[in-house]
Amino acid sequence: MSQPEAAHNAAQASATTPSAQTPQTDAPQKAKLFTRPILEWAAWDWGSAAFNAVATTFIFSVYLTTDGLFTNETDAHQYLSWGLTIAGLVIALLAPVTGQRADRAGRGGLLVGIFTYAVVACMGVMYFVYPDSPLGPIGALWLGIALLGLGNIFFEFASVNYNAMLNHLADKKNMGRVSGLGWGAGYVGGIVLLLVLFFGFIKPEVGLFGVTGENNLDIRVSMLIAAAWFGIFALPVVIRPPKPKRTRAPEAPESMLESYRRLFQTVKNLATEAPHTLKFLIASAVFRDGLAGVFTFGAILAASAFGFAQSEVLMFGVAANIVAGIATISFGALDDRFGPKRVIEASLFLMILAGMGVFFMADYGKIAFWVLGLILCVFVGPVQSASRSFLARIIPEGREGEVFGLYATTGRAVSFLAPAMYGISVWIGSRIVGEGAAATHWGIVGIVLILAVGLLLLIPIREDDAHINIYEG
């Protein structure tokens, strides 16, 4: 064989036969979503809805403040407001240093378990809150408020360390989908549990296990079921918390004073070296309070402005959470494809349009609220999930708890906005429409205004400039 022929044959062989020296390039593989660690992590969100939906929103807080069971409604609302305000201040003061200290000690997974089961314990003790208890009505009311307040504190501390785990589970290819799966699981889990409690214990005269409404046993047993629900579904991630991609050696314990010094240094560094990150924390605090207002005051608007009966409000709540859960899971793919900032901006813009639609179509009755209210709820979950994803993408490994602590703190710092703007808008509306005319629907204008301000604060933020890399060692 001549030399040219040999060279030609060798070239053909190299073109058709894989070489050990030349690795084959495969098409990019889509990151797996339904792995055991991710599903175990999302199960915590599914279970945590027992506290969010049952204790703080639909059942226990309503039980404390309505029907004059413990005291008149005005005083009950006022006392509950005081208790939760104190809890909010504690969270604002301690959440960031709690997360920071967990980072430095390498104990984020352990603290998720400790704080989660502290919440479970608070929910279990809620069984003993009833008007005829040995504490008397007022004493029982304050016990219930204290348990709600402590539950909120422990829940936020658990959430700081739980959210920090997102960086251990996902990368930029699938972070939006993983975050969306968790948020969506929370919405759907809450609805499943609410339906179980409503049809199993609260609605029937004699519920499961012979439970009746005598001495408010139906509500109290519901809290025990909710506590068990959270405890069971949180167990997998507590037993097998996701490990950081790169481990760092635990550091020696430091004083709280030193922890606050580090916190203030972090904020100072953010302001000077990564201002877009700090701006995002501020913008997200504003629009997240608007999101909270949508759910907090949605039921009030449905009943007072659109004539929903109590059963209709409950059915709307079920539908709203199902829609929000499905949308949140679905929008996770858009987060990964287009980036979380675009998802947040588009969702907030559409929420503003739907909210103003609720205002202008108040005279069209229930069908208008069903359509526009559910459109609002479609985008609540995606904004929450994409906000968590945005932050998780820019945090350096080993600082997750600290920055998510700041995220919790900034959110709490402006938590008065939604109630205040709702009340101010209703007051302005009552002056415009005149005495005796219904003005409740004006409250949505205040919520929309908060969403709009949050959107305006978000637009100038450049995602590429928001990466945090300025921490001291």
N, C-alpha and C positions, 0 to 999 in steps of 0.2 A: 504494500500500500504506500502510495506516495505521501510526502509530507503534507501537501495541501489537502489530500483526501482525508488523512488522519485528523487534521485540524477541523475540517468540515464536519466529520462524524462526531468529534468531541463536542463541537458547538451544539449539534443537534441533540446529543445526549444531555448536555447541561440544560437545554431549554425544556426538555420533557421530563427529566428526572429530578426530583427534589434533591438538593445538595445538603449535606450535613452542615456545610459552612454557611448556607444561605437560608435563614429562617423564613418560613412561609407567613405571609401577612393575611390574617383572617379579617373578615368584615367586623366592624365594631360590635361587640356584644352588649345588649341592653342589660343594665344592672338589674339584678334580681330584687324584687320587692317583697315577695311573700316567703322570706326566710324565717327560720325559727327565732333568731334574735330580734328581728323587726316585729314579728307578730307578738312576741312576749312583751316588747316595749309598748306596742300599740294597745295591748290588753290593759295596761295601766290607765291609759286614757279612757278606754271603754268602762272600766270599773270606777274611775274617778267621777264620772257623771252622777254616781250615787250621792256624792256630796253637793255638786253644783246644781243638779236638777231637783233632787229630793229635799236636801236640807236647806239650801239657800234661796231657791227660786219658787218651787211649786207647792211644797207640802209643809215642811216644818216652820219656815218663816211666816207663812200664811196662817198656820195654826196658832202661832204666838200672837198675831196682830189682828185677827178678825173675830167677829162674833162676840166680842167682849168676854171671852172665856176667863182671862186673867185680870184684865182691867179694861177701862174704856179704850176704844181704838186709837184715839188721838194720843193718849199717854203711851200706849203700847208701841206705836210707830216711833214716837219720840225716843223712848228708852232703847229700842232696837237701833235707831240711828246713832245714838251715843255709843252703844257697845261696839258697833261695826266701825265707827270712826276711830275709836281707840285702837281697835285691832289693825286698822289701816295704817295708823301712825307707827305702831310697832313693826309692821311689815316694812314700811318705808325706811325705818331706821336700821333694821337688822338684816333684811334680805341680802343686800350686796355683800356685807362682810361675812355672812353665813356661807354664801356661795364661794367667796374668795378663800375663806379658811378651809373649806372642803377641798378646793383645788390644791392648796398648798400641802394639805395633809394626805391627799390622795384618797379621800373617804366619800366621794360623791355618791357611790352606790349604796354604801352603808346608811348615809343620811336619808336617802330616798325611803329606805325601809323604816327607819326610826320615825320620821315625820309622817309617813303614810299611816302607820299603825297608831300614831297619836291621833290622827283624824278619825280613824276607825273607832278608837276608844271614845272620843267625844260623841260620835254618832250613837254608839251603844248606850251611853249614859243618858241620851235624850229620851230613852224609854221612861225614865223616872220623872219627866217633866209633865205634870198634869195639875189642874186647878185644885183638886182635893188631896194633894200630896201633903205629907207632914210639914212641908215648908210653907204651906198656905199659897194662895194664888199669886201674890206679888213675889214671894220668895221663889216659887217655881218659875215665874216669868224671868226673873233675873238669872236663875240657873240656866234656863234655855238660852238667854242672850249670851251669857258667858261661854256656854258650849259652842254656840255659833261663832263667837269672836275667836275663841281659841282654835276652833276648827279651821277658820279662815287663815289664821297665822300659820298653823302647821301645814295647811294645804299649800300655801304660797311657798314656804320653805322647801317642801317636797318638790313642788313644780320647778323651782330654780334648778335643783340638781337633776331632775328628770329631763327638763329641756336641754340641759347641758349634754345629756347622753346622745342627742341627735348627731353630734359631730363624731361620736364613736361608732355610729351605725351606718352613716351615709357619706357619700362624697358628692361633688358637684353634679354628677350625672343623675343622681336619683334623690337628692336631698328634698326637693319639692314634693315628690311623690311619697316619700317616707313621712314627712311632716304632715302632708294631707291625709295620709292613712290614719295617723294618730288622731288628728282633730276630728276626722269623719267618724272614726270609731267611737269617740266621745259622744258625739251627737246621737248616733244610732243607739249606743248603749244606754244613754239616758232615756230615750223614748221607750225602749224595750222594758226597762225597769219601771218607768212610770205606768205603762200599761199593765204590767204585772201587779203593781201595788193598787192601782185604781180598780181594776176588775177583780182582783183577788181579795182585797181587804177593805177598801174605802167605799166603793159603790154599793155592794150588796149589804143587806141588813145583817146577814150572817155570812161572813167570808170564810176563807180557807182556815182550817183548824178550829172552826167555831168562833172565830174572832168577830166581835160586834163593836159598835160604836160606844158601848157603855164605858164611862170613865175614859173616853178617848183612846180606847185600846187599839182601835184600827190604825190611828196615826202612830201610836207608840210602837206597835209591832212593825209597822212599815219602816220605822227608823232602824230597828234591829235587822230587818231583811236588807236594808240599804247598806248598813255597816258590814254585814257578811258579804254582800255583793262586792264592795270595794276591796275588802280584805282578801277575798279569793282571787279576783282577777289581777290584783297587784302582786300576788305571790311570785309568779314566774320571774318578773324582772328584778324583784328583790333578792331571790335566790341566785339568779344568774345575771347580774347587771352587766351590760356591755362594757368591755374593757377599752381604755383609750388605745388609739393606734400606736402611740408612742408613750411608754410609761415614763414618769419622772419620779425620782426618789422623794418620798415624803419628807417634808421639811419640819424642823422643830416647831413646837407650839409657840405661838406668839400672843401677846396681850391684845385685848380688844382695842386699846388705844393705838397700838401699832397697826392693827387691822384697819382702823379708820384712817390712819395716816396714809396707808397704802391706797385706800379707796379715794381719798382726796387727790393723791398724786395721779391716780388713773384718770380721774375726771379732768384734772389740769392738763395731763398729757393729751387726752382726747381733744380738748378745746384748742390746743396749739398745734398738735401734729396730725390729728385725724378728725377735723371738725365735721366732716360729713357723717361720721359715725355718731357723734354727739347729736347732730341735727336729726339723724334718723331716730335716735332714742326719744327725742322731744316730739317729733312729728308723729311717731307711732303711739306715744302716750296720748296725744290728742285724739287721733282717729280711733284708737282702741276704746277710749271712753265713749265716743259716739256709737261704736258697735254695741257696747254694754247698754247704752240708752235704748237702742232699738229693741233689745229683748226685755229690758226692765219695764219700759213704758208701752211696749206693743200691746200687752194684754189690757192695760188701762185704756188705751185708745180704742181697742176693739169693743170693749164694753160700753164706754161712755160716749164715744163719738159715732160708733157704727151700730150700736144696739145689739151686740152679741150677748146671748145668755151665757151663764157660767159653763154649761156643757159645751157650747159652741167655742168658747175661749179655749177650753181644754183641747178640743179637736183641732183648732187652729194651731195650738202649741205643738201638738203631735206632728201635724203636717209640716210646720215650720222647721222643726228639728230634723225630720226625715229629709226634707229638701236641702237643708244646710249640710247635713252629713254626706249625702250623695254628691252634692256640688263640690264639697271640700276635697273628697277623694278624687273626683274627676279633674279638678283644676290643678292637682299636683303635677300632672303631665305638662300642663301649660307653664307652670312655674319652672320646670326643668328646661323647657324648650325656649321660652321667651325671657326668663328671668323673673324673680319675685317682684321687683319694683314695678314692672309693667302690669303684672297681675293685680297688684294693690291699686295702682292708679286707675286701671279700667274698672275694677270692682267698685271703688269709691265713687267714681263718676256716675256709674249706673245706679248705685244706691241713692245718690243725690237726686237723680231724675225720678226714681221711684218714690222717694220720700216726698218730693214736691207734688207728685201725682196724688199721693194720699191726701195732702192738704187741699189741693184744688178740686178733688173729686169726692170730698166728704159727703156731699149731698146725694151721691149715687148709691149709698147704702152698702150692704154687706159684700156684694159681689166685687165692688171696687177694692175693698180692703183685702178680700181673699186674693185677688190677682196681684195687686201692687204690694201687699204685705209679704206675700210669698216671694215676689221678685227681690224685695229687700233681703229676705232671709237667704236667698240663693248665694249672695255675695258676702255674708258675714263670715262664714267659715273660711272661704278662700283668703280673705284679707288676714284673718288671724294666723292661718297656716303659713301664708307667704311671708308674713312679718317674722315669724319664728325662723323660717328658712333663710330669709335675708340675713338675719343676725348670725345664725349659725355658720353661714358661708364666710363671714368676715372675721370670725374669732380665731385667734391662734390656739393651737392645742395646749391644754393645760390652764387656760384662762376662761373656760366656758362658764363655770359656776359664777365667777365674779361678774362677767358681763351680763349674763342672764339675771343676776341679782340686781344690777343697774336697770335692766329692762323692767323687772317687777317694780322697782322703786319709782321709776319715772311714771309708770302707769298709775300707781297709787297716788302720786303727787298731784295729779289733776283729776282724781276720781269724783270731785265735786262738780265738774263742768256739766255733765249731762243732766243731773237733777236740777242744777241751778238754771241752766238755759231752758229746760223744759218748763219750769215754773215761771220764769220771766216771760217766755213766749205766750203762755196761757194768760198771764196777767195783762200783757199788751193786747192780746186778742180780745179779752173781755172788755177792755176800754174802747176798742174799735167797733166791735159788733153791738155794744150797748148792753145795759143791764137786763138780765133775764134771758139773753140769747146764749146758746151753747158756744163755748169757745175752746173746748178741750182739744179739738183737732189742731189748734194753733201750736200745741206743744211739739208737733213733729218738725216745725220750722226751726226750733232751737236745736234739735238733734241733727237736722240737715246742716245747720250752720257749723256745728262742731266737725262734722265729716268734711265739709268744704274747707275749713281752716286746716285740718290735718292734711288734706290733699294738696293745698297750696304750699304747706311747709315741706311736703315730700317731693314735689316736682323738681326743685333745684338740686336735690341731692344726686351726686354722681356715684353710682355703685362701685365703679373701679377705684374711686378715691376713698372709699369707706373701709378699706382693709386695715385692721388693727395690727400694728407691728412695732408699737412704741413703748412696750412695757419694760419696766426695769426688771432685772433678773431676780 
